[in-house]
Amino acid sequence: MSIITALAIFFVIWWVVLFAVLPWGVRGQHEGGEIAPGTDPGAPAVPNLGRKFLWTTLVAAVISAVFYVVYTEHLITLGVR
């Protein structure tokens, strides 16, 4: 597997994981009691995007590592023998 292919796979996994991680720990403004003028009451009060990007990167790295091991060790083959 070339480095470009590995990076492309990591990029796709990272985006999928990001959408799974985004809802973690979200508390709406209406739950906190402070609603900023002009915003939706359900908007996150504190989105913590930096922490979510870190978690996304860690989870995506683990998934990518597992994928890489499965691919390089031929643990799952898709070809017909």
C-alpha positions as CSV (number, residue, x, y, z in Angstrom):
1,M,0.0,0.0,0.0
2,S,1.5,3.3,-1.0
3,I,1.6,6.3,1.4
4,I,-0.8,8.2,-0.7
5,T,-3.3,5.4,-0.5
6,A,-2.9,5.0,3.2
7,L,-3.4,8.8,3.7
8,A,-6.5,8.8,1.5
9,I,-8.0,5.9,3.5
10,F,-7.1,7.7,6.8
11,F,-8.8,10.9,5.5
12,V,-12.0,9.0,4.6
13,I,-12.0,7.2,8.0
14,W,-11.3,10.5,9.8
15,W,-14.3,12.2,8.2
16,V,-16.7,9.3,9.0
17,V,-15.5,9.2,12.6
18,L,-15.8,13.0,12.9
19,F,-19.6,12.7,12.2
20,A,-19.8,10.0,14.8
21,V,-17.9,12.0,17.4
22,L,-19.6,15.4,16.9
23,P,-22.7,14.7,19.0
24,W,-20.6,13.5,22.0
25,G,-21.3,15.7,25.0
26,V,-23.3,18.3,23.2
27,R,-25.4,20.5,25.5
28,G,-27.8,23.0,23.9
29,Q,-27.9,26.6,24.9
30,H,-31.4,26.1,26.3
31,E,-30.0,23.4,28.7
32,G,-27.4,25.9,30.0
33,G,-29.8,28.7,30.4
34,E,-27.8,31.2,28.4
35,I,-29.1,31.8,24.9
36,A,-27.0,34.1,22.7
37,P,-29.2,36.6,20.7
38,G,-29.9,35.5,17.2
39,T,-29.0,31.9,17.7
40,D,-31.0,28.7,17.9
41,P,-31.7,27.6,21.4
42,G,-30.6,24.1,20.4
43,A,-27.2,25.3,19.2
44,P,-24.3,23.9,21.3
45,A,-23.3,26.1,24.2
46,V,-19.7,24.9,24.2
47,P,-18.9,22.8,21.1
48,N,-15.4,21.7,22.2
49,L,-14.2,21.2,18.6
50,G,-10.6,20.9,19.5
51,R,-11.3,18.0,21.9
52,K,-13.5,16.4,19.3
53,F,-10.9,16.7,16.6
54,L,-8.4,15.1,18.9
55,W,-10.7,12.2,19.7
56,T,-11.5,11.9,16.0
57,T,-7.9,11.6,15.1
58,L,-7.2,9.1,17.9
59,V,-10.1,6.8,16.9
60,A,-9.4,7.2,13.2
61,A,-5.7,6.3,13.8
62,V,-6.7,3.1,15.7
63,I,-9.2,2.1,13.0
64,S,-6.6,2.8,10.2
65,A,-4.0,0.8,12.1
66,V,-6.3,-2.2,12.3
67,F,-7.2,-1.8,8.6
68,Y,-3.5,-1.6,7.7
69,V,-2.7,-4.8,9.7
70,V,-5.6,-6.7,8.2
71,Y,-4.5,-5.6,4.7
72,T,-0.8,-6.2,5.0
73,E,-1.2,-9.6,6.8
74,H,-3.9,-10.7,4.3
75,L,-6.2,-11.6,7.2
76,I,-9.2,-11.0,4.9
77,T,-8.9,-11.8,1.2
78,L,-11.4,-10.6,-1.4
79,G,-9.8,-12.5,-4.3
80,V,-11.0,-15.8,-5.7
81,R,-8.4,-18.6,-5.3
